[in-house]
Amino acid sequence: MIDIPDALIATQSTYNGEAGRAFIAALPGMAEKLMERWGLRPDGGAMYGVCALVLPVVRVADGRRAALKLQPVDEETAGEPVALRLWGRAAAGAVELLEHDPQTGAMLLERLDGERALSGVADAREAVRVVAGLLAGLTSVRVPEGAGLRGLGGAAARMLEAAPGVAGRLADAGERRLVADCAAAVREVAGEPGDRLLHWDLHFGNVLAGRGGQWVAIDPKPLVGDAGFELFPALADRFDAGDVAWRFDLLTEVLSLDRARARAWTLGRVLQNACWDTEVGGRRLVARQAELARRLLGRG
């Protein structure tokens, strides 16, 4: 038997409805079958996020400590094993994929130190430096045709189509203009969405210690596109308005990015988040995101 946290049950029911409840009901049997198939034994209490249950395990054959990740297969999670394999071949700095079950979406991953996340590093600038180094490795990988991953071009088209409605739902006139300016910036670059493998969610909490103390990226939401679309989490995490210019300069330098394109794609992340927030009734931009956009537009 496995212990399924109440919080995971609640989020699956809230966000995925009947499908989420079916996923929760199937978890014990799924875990038992995979433990047997891959020769695993439990090795500690369960961990969880919004959608996934992670079970610490040991591979009986060689004693290797690993993590069994169980999550629903959907548009967001289907590309994760594909991306991890591509990064693994390039030794790019992502968590190692040991096994994958296509039917359930389950993955056996290398075990990292869940008690040592980059979010616990006191110096925010040091954390940004770490993310910059990881992004340089991750985005160095070009995605071959036919990989089946989502593309930034489609995401850009959807956010541009939604932008007028998003602006119309915002209560503040200044924020409406800001959304229009973000959309204008995205239009300038949308025709060249890029071919690099993006993590899409590399905030400080998605970097854990492992491999002799080296920092490792986890939990990607893979996307094919321009590396400039990757900067937003490192700019917004532990946000400091006075540090935006320093962070942007460092990230674009380490990743060897064109600054104008990187600025446009980062404004695209602000627009994308505004799309999501207003879909669920939001009437204002998230304050730190609005300030980040203003700073990038030279209005700070």
DRENDRENTOR-200479 format. One record per residue: residue in one letter; x, y, z of N, C-alpha, C in turn. Coordinates in pm, whole numbers. Layout:
N
[node "A"; [X; Y; Z]; [X; Y; Z]; [X; Y; Z]]
...
END
This chain:
300
[node "M"; [84; -119; 0]; [0; 0; 0]; [88; 125; 0]]
[node "I"; [39; 230; -66]; [111; 357; -65]; [21; 463; -1]]
[node "D"; [85; 562; 56]; [13; 671; 121]; [-6; 783; 18]]
[node "I"; [-130; 811; -17]; [-160; 917; -113]; [-198; 1043; -35]]
[node "P"; [-118; 1149; -44]; [-146; 1270; 35]; [-283; 1331; 1]]
[node "D"; [-350; 1380; 104]; [-482; 1441; 85]; [-475; 1560; -11]]
[node "A"; [-364; 1635; -6]; [-351; 1752; -92]; [-350; 1713; -240]]
[node "L"; [-286; 1601; -273]; [-284; 1555; -412]; [-423; 1508; -455]]
[node "I"; [-493; 1441; -366]; [-630; 1399; -395]; [-716; 1521; -425]]
[node "A"; [-700; 1625; -345]; [-780; 1746; -362]; [-749; 1817; -494]]
[node "T"; [-621; 1831; -527]; [-587; 1903; -650]; [-629; 1825; -774]]
[node "Q"; [-615; 1693; -771]; [-657; 1614; -885]; [-808; 1622; -905]]
[node "S"; [-882; 1620; -796]; [-1027; 1631; -806]; [-1069; 1768; -855]]
[node "T"; [-1001; 1872; -805]; [-1037; 2009; -842]; [-1005; 2039; -987]]
[node "Y"; [-884; 2004; -1031]; [-838; 2044; -1163]; [-875; 1944; -1274]]
[node "N"; [-885; 1816; -1239]; [-908; 1714; -1343]; [-1040; 1640; -1328]]
[node "G"; [-1119; 1674; -1226]; [-1252; 1617; -1213]; [-1252; 1466; -1205]]
[node "E"; [-1340; 1403; -1283]; [-1356; 1258; -1279]; [-1228; 1187; -1322]]
[node "A"; [-1157; 1245; -1421]; [-1030; 1184; -1465]; [-927; 1187; -1353]]
[node "G"; [-924; 1296; -1276]; [-832; 1305; -1164]; [-865; 1205; -1055]]
[node "R"; [-993; 1187; -1028]; [-1032; 1089; -926]; [-1000; 947; -972]]
[node "A"; [-1015; 922; -1102]; [-980; 789; -1154]; [-830; 765; -1144]]
[node "F"; [-751; 869; -1170]; [-606; 857; -1157]; [-567; 823; -1012]]
[node "I"; [-626; 893; -917]; [-596; 866; -775]; [-634; 723; -739]]
[node "A"; [-750; 678; -785]; [-795; 542; -753]; [-702; 436; -811]]
[node "A"; [-640; 467; -924]; [-553; 370; -991]; [-412; 369; -935]]
[node "L"; [-375; 468; -855]; [-236; 481; -810]; [-183; 359; -734]]
[node "P"; [-253; 304; -636]; [-196; 190; -563]; [-162; 72; -654]]
[node "G"; [-256; 35; -742]; [-229; -76; -833]; [-119; -45; -931]]
[node "M"; [-116; 79; -981]; [-11; 119; -1074]; [126; 109; -1009]]
[node "A"; [136; 161; -888]; [264; 158; -817]; [310; 15; -793]]
[node "E"; [217; -72; -752]; [252; -212; -723]; [305; -281; -848]]
[node "K"; [239; -262; -962]; [281; -327; -1086]; [419; -278; -1130]]
[node "L"; [442; -148; -1120]; [569; -94; -1165]; [683; -132; -1071]]
[node "M"; [654; -137; -941]; [755; -183; -845]; [801; -324; -882]]
[node "E"; [706; -408; -917]; [739; -547; -952]; [812; -552; -1086]]
[node "R"; [763; -480; -1186]; [822; -486; -1319]; [965; -435; -1320]]
[node "W"; [991; -326; -1248]; [1124; -265; -1250]; [1212; -308; -1134]]
[node "G"; [1163; -401; -1052]; [1243; -456; -943]; [1278; -352; -838]]
[node "L"; [1175; -290; -781]; [1195; -180; -687]; [1139; -217; -550]]
[node "R"; [1194; -152; -449]; [1134; -160; -316]; [1122; -18; -259]]
[node "P"; [1020; 7; -176]; [1001; 141; -119]; [1119; 182; -33]]
[node "D"; [1143; 314; -25]; [1258; 362; 51]; [1229; 500; 111]]
[node "G"; [1109; 514; 171]; [1076; 642; 235]; [936; 687; 200]]
[node "G"; [896; 797; 264]; [762; 850; 246]; [741; 916; 111]]
[node "A"; [616; 918; 67]; [581; 976; -62]; [597; 1127; -61]]
[node "M"; [633; 1180; -179]; [636; 1325; -203]; [538; 1354; -315]]
[node "Y"; [499; 1480; -328]; [398; 1511; -428]; [406; 1658; -469]]
[node "G"; [350; 1686; -588]; [333; 1822; -635]; [187; 1843; -668]]
[node "V"; [160; 1933; -760]; [21; 1961; -798]; [-41; 1841; -868]]
[node "C"; [39; 1771; -951]; [-21; 1661; -1029]; [48; 1526; -1009]]
[node "A"; [168; 1522; -952]; [245; 1398; -950]; [266; 1346; -809]]
[node "L"; [274; 1214; -799]; [315; 1146; -676]; [453; 1088; -702]]
[node "V"; [547; 1113; -611]; [684; 1065; -627]; [717; 975; -509]]
[node "L"; [756; 851; -540]; [787; 753; -437]; [936; 724; -435]]
[node "P"; [1005; 751; -324]; [1145; 711; -314]; [1156; 559; -314]]
[node "V"; [1245; 507; -398]; [1260; 362; -412]; [1407; 326; -424]]
[node "V"; [1433; 197; -413]; [1567; 142; -438]; [1552; 31; -542]]
[node "R"; [1640; 31; -640]; [1641; -75; -740]; [1712; -196; -679]]
[node "V"; [1640; -305; -663]; [1691; -421; -589]; [1814; -480; -656]]
[node "A"; [1819; -482; -788]; [1928; -550; -860]; [2063; -489; -830]]
[node "D"; [2070; -356; -818]; [2201; -293; -799]; [2206; -197; -681]]
[node "G"; [2095; -184; -607]; [2094; -97; -490]; [2087; 50; -522]]
[node "R"; [2060; 86; -647]; [2057; 227; -682]; [1932; 294; -626]]
[node "R"; [1950; 409; -563]; [1839; 487; -512]; [1776; 564; -628]]
[node "A"; [1643; 562; -635]; [1574; 624; -746]; [1443; 684; -697]]
[node "A"; [1367; 743; -790]; [1238; 803; -757]; [1138; 760; -863]]
[node "L"; [1026; 704; -820]; [919; 661; -909]; [817; 773; -917]]
[node "K"; [805; 834; -1035]; [714; 948; -1054]; [590; 902; -1128]]
[node "L"; [474; 921; -1065]; [346; 881; -1120]; [263; 1006; -1144]]
[node "Q"; [217; 1026; -1268]; [139; 1145; -1300]; [49; 1114; -1419]]
[node "P"; [-63; 1186; -1432]; [-150; 1164; -1548]; [-77; 1200; -1677]]
[node "V"; [-113; 1134; -1784]; [-59; 1168; -1916]; [-151; 1272; -1979]]
[node "D"; [-99; 1390; -2004]; [-175; 1495; -2069]; [-81; 1577; -2156]]
[node "E"; [-131; 1685; -2214]; [-51; 1766; -2305]; [75; 1818; -2236]]
[node "E"; [65; 1846; -2108]; [178; 1904; -2036]; [283; 1802; -1999]]
[node "T"; [242; 1679; -1966]; [336; 1579; -1916]; [387; 1482; -2021]]
[node "A"; [317; 1472; -2135]; [353; 1370; -2234]; [494; 1388; -2288]]
[node "G"; [541; 1511; -2297]; [674; 1535; -2355]; [789; 1521; -2257]]
[node "E"; [760; 1502; -2128]; [868; 1500; -2029]; [970; 1390; -2056]]
[node "P"; [930; 1264; -2076]; [1032; 1161; -2102]; [1109; 1185; -2231]]
[node "V"; [1043; 1241; -2332]; [1112; 1272; -2458]; [1224; 1372; -2432]]
[node "A"; [1191; 1478; -2359]; [1290; 1582; -2330]; [1403; 1527; -2244]]
[node "L"; [1370; 1448; -2142]; [1474; 1396; -2053]; [1571; 1305; -2129]]
[node "R"; [1521; 1228; -2225]; [1611; 1145; -2306]; [1705; 1232; -2390]]
[node "L"; [1651; 1335; -2453]; [1734; 1423; -2535]; [1840; 1493; -2451]]
[node "W"; [1801; 1543; -2336]; [1898; 1608; -2247]; [1999; 1508; -2192]]
[node "G"; [1953; 1386; -2165]; [2044; 1285; -2114]; [2155; 1252; -2212]]
[node "R"; [2121; 1243; -2339]; [2223; 1214; -2441]; [2326; 1325; -2450]]
[node "A"; [2283; 1447; -2419]; [2373; 1562; -2428]; [2438; 1597; -2295]]
[node "A"; [2408; 1520; -2188]; [2458; 1550; -2053]; [2434; 1698; -2021]]
[node "A"; [2309; 1741; -2040]; [2276; 1884; -2036]; [2242; 1938; -1898]]
[node "G"; [2229; 1852; -1797]; [2202; 1903; -1662]; [2063; 1874; -1609]]
[node "A"; [1988; 1787; -1675]; [1855; 1749; -1628]; [1861; 1617; -1554]]
[node "V"; [1758; 1592; -1475]; [1749; 1467; -1400]; [1751; 1349; -1498]]
[node "E"; [1817; 1240; -1458]; [1832; 1125; -1548]; [1708; 1038; -1547]]
[node "L"; [1661; 1003; -1666]; [1550; 910; -1683]; [1604; 769; -1692]]
[node "L"; [1561; 682; -1599]; [1607; 544; -1595]; [1511; 449; -1665]]
[node "E"; [1380; 471; -1647]; [1278; 387; -1710]; [1157; 475; -1740]]
[node "H"; [1078; 432; -1840]; [954; 502; -1872]; [850; 401; -1917]]
[node "D"; [729; 414; -1866]; [618; 330; -1908]; [521; 415; -1989]]
[node "P"; [519; 401; -2122]; [435; 486; -2206]; [286; 477; -2174]]
[node "Q"; [239; 362; -2133]; [96; 344; -2110]; [47; 430; -1994]]
[node "T"; [121; 432; -1884]; [78; 508; -1766]; [145; 644; -1755]]
[node "G"; [253; 664; -1829]; [330; 788; -1815]; [428; 786; -1700]]
[node "A"; [434; 675; -1624]; [523; 666; -1509]; [669; 670; -1553]]
[node "M"; [752; 730; -1468]; [895; 739; -1494]; [974; 699; -1371]]
[node "L"; [1083; 629; -1393]; [1179; 602; -1288]; [1296; 696; -1311]]
[node "L"; [1322; 782; -1212]; [1422; 887; -1225]; [1534; 867; -1124]]
[node "E"; [1649; 924; -1153]; [1756; 924; -1053]; [1707; 998; -929]]
[node "R"; [1754; 956; -813]; [1715; 1020; -687]; [1806; 1139; -661]]
[node "L"; [1745; 1254; -640]; [1817; 1375; -602]; [1787; 1406; -456]]
[node "D"; [1846; 1512; -406]; [1827; 1551; -266]; [1709; 1646; -254]]
[node "G"; [1593; 1591; -220]; [1473; 1672; -208]; [1479; 1775; -98]]
[node "E"; [1575; 1762; -7]; [1590; 1859; 102]; [1680; 1976; 63]]
[node "R"; [1741; 1968; -56]; [1832; 2075; -99]; [1790; 2128; -234]]
[node "A"; [1697; 2224; -231]; [1653; 2291; -353]; [1726; 2425; -365]]
[node "L"; [1738; 2473; -487]; [1803; 2602; -510]; [1727; 2715; -442]]
[node "S"; [1597; 2694; -420]; [1517; 2795; -350]; [1566; 2820; -208]]
[node "G"; [1644; 2727; -153]; [1697; 2745; -18]; [1828; 2821; -12]]
[node "V"; [1885; 2857; -127]; [2010; 2933; -130]; [1979; 3078; -93]]
[node "A"; [2049; 3131; 5]; [2017; 3264; 56]; [2045; 3375; -45]]
[node "D"; [2149; 3360; -124]; [2191; 3463; -218]; [2113; 3446; -349]]
[node "A"; [2018; 3536; -375]; [1935; 3523; -496]; [2019; 3536; -622]]
[node "R"; [2123; 3618; -620]; [2207; 3631; -739]; [2281; 3501; -768]]
[node "E"; [2323; 3432; -665]; [2388; 3303; -686]; [2290; 3203; -747]]
[node "A"; [2164; 3206; -700]; [2063; 3119; -758]; [2041; 3150; -906]]
[node "V"; [2039; 3277; -942]; [2022; 3314; -1083]; [2141; 3265; -1165]]
[node "R"; [2261; 3274; -1109]; [2380; 3224; -1181]; [2367; 3074; -1208]]
[node "V"; [2318; 3000; -1109]; [2301; 2855; -1126]; [2200; 2827; -1237]]
[node "V"; [2086; 2896; -1234]; [1984; 2875; -1337]; [2039; 2912; -1474]]
[node "A"; [2116; 3019; -1482]; [2174; 3060; -1610]; [2263; 2948; -1666]]
[node "G"; [2346; 2889; -1580]; [2433; 2781; -1625]; [2354; 2659; -1672]]
[node "L"; [2248; 2625; -1597]; [2165; 2512; -1638]; [2094; 2540; -1770]]
[node "L"; [2040; 2660; -1783]; [1970; 2693; -1908]; [2063; 2690; -2028]]
[node "A"; [2187; 2731; -2007]; [2282; 2726; -2118]; [2298; 2584; -2169]]
[node "G"; [2302; 2486; -2078]; [2312; 2347; -2119]; [2184; 2293; -2178]]
[node "L"; [2072; 2321; -2113]; [1944; 2267; -2159]; [1907; 2320; -2297]]
[node "T"; [1924; 2450; -2317]; [1882; 2510; -2444]; [1986; 2492; -2554]]
[node "S"; [2098; 2428; -2524]; [2194; 2397; -2630]; [2146; 2283; -2718]]
[node "V"; [2043; 2211; -2673]; [1992; 2095; -2745]; [1888; 2138; -2848]]
[node "R"; [1914; 2108; -2973]; [1816; 2131; -3079]; [1725; 2008; -3089]]
[node "V"; [1599; 2032; -3116]; [1502; 1924; -3119]; [1488; 1871; -3261]]
[node "P"; [1508; 1741; -3279]; [1493; 1683; -3414]; [1347; 1685; -3458]]
[node "E"; [1324; 1691; -3588]; [1188; 1686; -3640]; [1123; 1553; -3603]]
[node "G"; [994; 1560; -3576]; [921; 1439; -3543]; [929; 1398; -3397]]
[node "A"; [986; 1485; -3311]; [997; 1450; -3169]; [862; 1452; -3099]]
[node "G"; [765; 1522; -3157]; [631; 1522; -3099]; [610; 1617; -2984]]
[node "L"; [697; 1715; -2968]; [685; 1811; -2860]; [609; 1935; -2905]]
[node "R"; [546; 2002; -2810]; [476; 2126; -2839]; [574; 2234; -2882]]
[node "G"; [525; 2329; -2963]; [610; 2434; -3014]; [570; 2571; -2964]]
[node "L"; [668; 2658; -2953]; [644; 2796; -2909]; [560; 2872; -3011]]
[node "G"; [573; 2837; -3139]; [493; 2906; -3241]; [345; 2897; -3213]]
[node "G"; [297; 2778; -3177]; [156; 2761; -3145]; [116; 2838; -3021]]
[node "A"; [202; 2835; -2919]; [173; 2909; -2796]; [166; 3059; -2824]]
[node "A"; [258; 3110; -2906]; [258; 3252; -2939]; [132; 3290; -3014]]
[node "A"; [90; 3207; -3109]; [-32; 3237; -3185]; [-154; 3244; -3094]]
[node "R"; [-160; 3152; -2998]; [-276; 3150; -2907]; [-277; 3273; -2818]]
[node "M"; [-161; 3312; -2766]; [-161; 3428; -2676]; [-191; 3557; -2752]]
[node "L"; [-144; 3567; -2876]; [-173; 3687; -2955]; [-322; 3695; -2989]]
[node "E"; [-381; 3582; -3018]; [-525; 3581; -3046]; [-605; 3622; -2922]]
[node "A"; [-556; 3580; -2805]; [-629; 3609; -2681]; [-603; 3748; -2626]]
[node "A"; [-495; 3814; -2669]; [-451; 3939; -2608]; [-559; 4047; -2601]]
[node "P"; [-635; 4075; -2708]; [-737; 4180; -2696]; [-840; 4151; -2586]]
[node "G"; [-883; 4026; -2576]; [-978; 3990; -2472]; [-918; 4002; -2334]]
[node "V"; [-791; 3965; -2320]; [-722; 3977; -2192]; [-720; 4123; -2149]]
[node "A"; [-678; 4211; -2240]; [-673; 4353; -2207]; [-810; 4406; -2167]]
[node "G"; [-912; 4360; -2237]; [-1046; 4407; -2207]; [-1097; 4366; -2070]]
[node "R"; [-1043; 4257; -2016]; [-1088; 4210; -1885]; [-1013; 4274; -1770]]
[node "L"; [-904; 4345; -1800]; [-826; 4407; -1693]; [-891; 4537; -1647]]
[node "A"; [-885; 4561; -1516]; [-952; 4678; -1458]; [-870; 4806; -1471]]
[node "D"; [-740; 4794; -1487]; [-651; 4910; -1484]; [-609; 4948; -1626]]
[node "A"; [-624; 5075; -1661]; [-592; 5121; -1797]; [-444; 5104; -1828]]
[node "G"; [-358; 5133; -1728]; [-214; 5117; -1749]; [-176; 4973; -1776]]
[node "E"; [-241; 4880; -1709]; [-214; 4739; -1733]; [-269; 4694; -1868]]
[node "R"; [-378; 4753; -1913]; [-428; 4721; -2046]; [-327; 4763; -2153]]
[node "R"; [-267; 4880; -2135]; [-164; 4925; -2230]; [-41; 4834; -2223]]
[node "L"; [-10; 4788; -2103]; [106; 4700; -2086]; [85; 4569; -2161]]
[node "V"; [-34; 4513; -2151]; [-65; 4390; -2224]; [-54; 4413; -2375]]
[node "A"; [-104; 4526; -2421]; [-94; 4557; -2564]; [51; 4568; -2608]]
[node "D"; [136; 4627; -2523]; [278; 4639; -2556]; [348; 4503; -2555]]
[node "C"; [309; 4416; -2462]; [366; 4280; -2461]; [327; 4207; -2589]]
[node "A"; [202; 4221; -2631]; [157; 4155; -2753]; [232; 4210; -2874]]
[node "A"; [254; 4340; -2879]; [327; 4400; -2991]; [469; 4345; -2998]]
[node "A"; [532; 4327; -2883]; [668; 4272; -2879]; [670; 4128; -2931]]
[node "V"; [571; 4048; -2892]; [566; 3909; -2937]; [544; 3902; -3088]]
[node "R"; [462; 3990; -3142]; [438; 3989; -3287]; [568; 4007; -3366]]
[node "E"; [661; 4082; -3308]; [788; 4108; -3377]; [872; 3982; -3393]]
[node "V"; [854; 3884; -3304]; [942; 3766; -3306]; [866; 3636; -3333]]
[node "A"; [734; 3643; -3340]; [653; 3520; -3349]; [681; 3440; -3476]]
[node "G"; [729; 3505; -3580]; [756; 3434; -3704]; [878; 3345; -3700]]
[node "E"; [961; 3360; -3597]; [1081; 3277; -3578]; [1081; 3220; -3437]]
[node "P"; [998; 3119; -3412]; [981; 3069; -3275]; [1099; 2989; -3221]]
[node "G"; [1191; 2941; -3307]; [1309; 2871; -3258]; [1294; 2720; -3255]]
[node "D"; [1409; 2653; -3233]; [1412; 2505; -3238]; [1485; 2443; -3121]]
[node "R"; [1503; 2518; -3012]; [1575; 2465; -2895]; [1478; 2395; -2800]]
[node "L"; [1533; 2304; -2722]; [1453; 2232; -2623]; [1445; 2316; -2495]]
[node "L"; [1324; 2359; -2462]; [1302; 2446; -2348]; [1243; 2369; -2230]]
[node "H"; [1282; 2410; -2110]; [1227; 2353; -1987]; [1092; 2414; -1956]]
[node "W"; [1080; 2547; -1971]; [959; 2627; -1957]; [925; 2661; -1811]]
[node "D"; [983; 2595; -1715]; [944; 2620; -1575]; [1062; 2608; -1480]]
[node "L"; [1178; 2664; -1520]; [1298; 2645; -1438]; [1309; 2754; -1332]]
[node "H"; [1217; 2750; -1236]; [1228; 2837; -1119]; [1320; 2770; -1017]]
[node "F"; [1352; 2843; -911]; [1451; 2794; -814]; [1408; 2663; -748]]
[node "G"; [1278; 2641; -730]; [1231; 2519; -667]; [1242; 2396; -755]]
[node "N"; [1264; 2416; -884]; [1279; 2303; -976]; [1425; 2272; -1006]]
[node "V"; [1511; 2308; -913]; [1653; 2274; -920]; [1691; 2209; -788]]
[node "L"; [1738; 2084; -793]; [1775; 2010; -672]; [1922; 1970; -678]]
[node "A"; [1977; 1946; -560]; [2115; 1900; -551]; [2124; 1751; -580]]
[node "G"; [2230; 1713; -647]; [2254; 1572; -677]; [2389; 1556; -742]]
[node "R"; [2425; 1432; -774]; [2549; 1405; -846]; [2668; 1476; -782]]
[node "G"; [2693; 1445; -658]; [2808; 1503; -591]; [2793; 1650; -560]]
[node "G"; [2670; 1695; -541]; [2647; 1835; -506]; [2615; 1924; -623]]
[node "Q"; [2623; 1873; -745]; [2588; 1955; -861]; [2438; 1981; -863]]
[node "W"; [2400; 2097; -918]; [2260; 2133; -931]; [2201; 2068; -1056]]
[node "V"; [2077; 2016; -1043]; [2014; 1941; -1150]; [1871; 1993; -1170]]
[node "A"; [1830; 2008; -1296]; [1696; 2055; -1329]; [1596; 1940; -1325]]
[node "I"; [1478; 1965; -1270]; [1372; 1865; -1263]; [1242; 1923; -1320]]
[node "D"; [1144; 1835; -1339]; [1005; 1870; -1366]; [987; 1967; -1483]]
[node "P"; [1040; 1934; -1601]; [1021; 2023; -1716]; [879; 2017; -1771]]
[node "K"; [839; 2124; -1837]; [717; 2129; -1918]; [764; 2155; -2061]]
[node "P"; [814; 2054; -2131]; [894; 2074; -2251]; [822; 2149; -2364]]
[node "L"; [900; 2230; -2430]; [852; 2313; -2539]; [969; 2333; -2635]]
[node "V"; [939; 2341; -2763]; [1042; 2368; -2863]; [1032; 2515; -2900]]
[node "G"; [1143; 2589; -2885]; [1134; 2731; -2918]; [1262; 2807; -2895]]
[node "D"; [1247; 2937; -2882]; [1358; 3030; -2864]; [1401; 3030; -2717]]
[node "A"; [1531; 3025; -2692]; [1581; 3021; -2554]; [1544; 3145; -2475]]
[node "G"; [1512; 3255; -2541]; [1469; 3374; -2470]; [1341; 3355; -2392]]
[node "F"; [1263; 3254; -2429]; [1137; 3226; -2359]; [1162; 3161; -2223]]
[node "E"; [1287; 3126; -2194]; [1322; 3056; -2070]; [1358; 3150; -1954]]
[node "L"; [1376; 3278; -1979]; [1434; 3367; -1878]; [1337; 3406; -1767]]
[node "F"; [1208; 3404; -1796]; [1110; 3461; -1704]; [1119; 3408; -1560]]
[node "P"; [1122; 3275; -1538]; [1125; 3229; -1398]; [1243; 3284; -1319]]
[node "A"; [1361; 3292; -1380]; [1478; 3342; -1309]; [1471; 3492; -1285]]
[node "L"; [1392; 3564; -1365]; [1372; 3706; -1343]; [1266; 3734; -1238]]
[node "A"; [1165; 3646; -1231]; [1051; 3670; -1143]; [1065; 3603; -1007]]
[node "D"; [1142; 3494; -998]; [1156; 3422; -872]; [1230; 3510; -772]]
[node "R"; [1177; 3515; -649]; [1233; 3601; -544]; [1257; 3742; -602]]
[node "F"; [1150; 3797; -657]; [1158; 3918; -740]; [1216; 4037; -665]]
[node "D"; [1306; 4107; -734]; [1365; 4231; -684]; [1370; 4327; -803]]
[node "A"; [1286; 4430; -800]; [1278; 4522; -914]; [1413; 4583; -946]]
[node "G"; [1492; 4612; -844]; [1622; 4673; -866]; [1724; 4579; -926]]
[node "D"; [1693; 4451; -929]; [1786; 4351; -980]; [1750; 4302; -1120]]
[node "V"; [1641; 4352; -1177]; [1596; 4303; -1306]; [1703; 4320; -1413]]
[node "A"; [1762; 4439; -1421]; [1862; 4465; -1525]; [1983; 4374; -1508]]
[node "W"; [2029; 4355; -1384]; [2145; 4269; -1361]; [2113; 4125; -1402]]
[node "R"; [1996; 4075; -1362]; [1959; 3937; -1395]; [1946; 3921; -1547]]
[node "F"; [1880; 4015; -1612]; [1860; 4005; -1757]; [1995; 4008; -1829]]
[node "D"; [2084; 4096; -1786]; [2216; 4104; -1848]; [2292; 3972; -1831]]
[node "L"; [2289; 3916; -1710]; [2361; 3791; -1684]; [2304; 3678; -1769]]
[node "L"; [2173; 3662; -1768]; [2110; 3551; -1840]; [2137; 3559; -1989]]
[node "T"; [2120; 3677; -2048]; [2141; 3689; -2192]; [2288; 3669; -2228]]
[node "E"; [2379; 3709; -2139]; [2521; 3689; -2166]; [2558; 3541; -2159]]
[node "V"; [2517; 3473; -2053]; [2553; 3333; -2035]; [2492; 3246; -2144]]
[node "L"; [2370; 3279; -2188]; [2303; 3200; -2291]; [2333; 3250; -2432]]
[node "S"; [2414; 3357; -2442]; [2452; 3415; -2574]; [2329; 3450; -2656]]
[node "L"; [2236; 3524; -2595]; [2110; 3556; -2659]; [2112; 3697; -2718]]
[node "D"; [2037; 3716; -2825]; [2007; 3849; -2875]; [1915; 3918; -2773]]
[node "R"; [1957; 4032; -2722]; [1885; 4095; -2612]; [1744; 4139; -2653]]
[node "A"; [1728; 4191; -2773]; [1597; 4238; -2815]; [1498; 4121; -2826]]
[node "R"; [1543; 4011; -2883]; [1456; 3893; -2894]; [1425; 3836; -2756]]
[node "A"; [1527; 3830; -2669]; [1505; 3777; -2534]; [1405; 3864; -2458]]
[node "R"; [1415; 3995; -2475]; [1320; 4086; -2410]; [1179; 4060; -2461]]
[node "A"; [1165; 4045; -2593]; [1032; 4023; -2650]; [971; 3893; -2600]]
[node "W"; [1051; 3785; -2597]; [996; 3657; -2552]; [966; 3659; -2403]]
[node "T"; [1042; 3734; -2324]; [1010; 3745; -2181]; [881; 3822; -2161]]
[node "L"; [858; 3926; -2240]; [729; 3995; -2236]; [617; 3900; -2278]]
[node "G"; [651; 3806; -2366]; [554; 3704; -2402]; [513; 3618; -2285]]
[node "R"; [605; 3590; -2193]; [570; 3513; -2075]; [474; 3591; -1986]]
[node "V"; [495; 3722; -1976]; [402; 3805; -1899]; [264; 3799; -1963]]
[node "L"; [258; 3810; -2095]; [131; 3800; -2166]; [67; 3664; -2147]]
[node "Q"; [145; 3558; -2157]; [90; 3423; -2140]; [29; 3407; -2001]]
[node "N"; [100; 3453; -1899]; [47; 3442; -1762]; [-80; 3525; -1746]]
[node "A"; [-84; 3641; -1811]; [-206; 3723; -1806]; [-323; 3651; -1870]]
[node "C"; [-297; 3579; -1979]; [-402; 3499; -2042]; [-458; 3397; -1944]]
[node "W"; [-369; 3326; -1877]; [-414; 3223; -1783]; [-490; 3284; -1665]]
[node "D"; [-437; 3395; -1611]; [-497; 3455; -1492]; [-636; 3510; -1521]]
[node "T"; [-653; 3575; -1635]; [-785; 3632; -1666]; [-887; 3526; -1704]]
[node "E"; [-840; 3411; -1749]; [-932; 3300; -1780]; [-1007; 3255; -1656]]
[node "V"; [-943; 3269; -1539]; [-1007; 3225; -1414]; [-1059; 3343; -1332]]
[node "G"; [-1083; 3455; -1399]; [-1148; 3567; -1333]; [-1059; 3679; -1285]]
[node "G"; [-928; 3671; -1310]; [-838; 3778; -1267]; [-868; 3909; -1337]]
[node "R"; [-860; 4020; -1263]; [-884; 4152; -1321]; [-762; 4242; -1315]]
[node "R"; [-654; 4193; -1254]; [-529; 4269; -1246]; [-413; 4177; -1281]]
[node "L"; [-306; 4235; -1336]; [-183; 4159; -1356]; [-118; 4133; -1220]]
[node "V"; [-45; 4022; -1211]; [36; 3997; -1091]; [136; 4112; -1079]]
[node "A"; [144; 4172; -962]; [219; 4297; -946]; [364; 4285; -990]]
[node "R"; [431; 4177; -950]; [573; 4165; -984]; [592; 4143; -1135]]
[node "Q"; [493; 4077; -1198]; [504; 4056; -1342]; [481; 4186; -1418]]
[node "A"; [388; 4267; -1372]; [367; 4397; -1435]; [491; 4484; -1420]]
[node "E"; [552; 4482; -1303]; [673; 4562; -1282]; [788; 4510; -1366]]
[node "L"; [800; 4379; -1379]; [904; 4322; -1464]; [885; 4369; -1608]]
[node "A"; [762; 4367; -1658]; [737; 4413; -1794]; [772; 4560; -1809]]
[node "R"; [735; 4640; -1712]; [768; 4783; -1720]; [919; 4804; -1723]]
[node "R"; [990; 4729; -1643]; [1137; 4744; -1641]; [1198; 4704; -1775]]
[node "L"; [1148; 4597; -1832]; [1203; 4553; -1961]; [1169; 4650; -2073]]
[node "L"; [1057; 4721; -2056]; [1017; 4821; -2155]; [1079; 4958; -2128]]
[node "G"; [1163; 4965; -2024]; [1232; 5091; -1994]; [1149; 5191; -1921]]
[node "R"; [1049; 5144; -1846]; [957; 5235; -1775]; [974; 5228; -1624]]
[node "G"; [1076; 5157; -1579]; [1093; 5141; -1435]; [1177; 5253; -1374]]
END
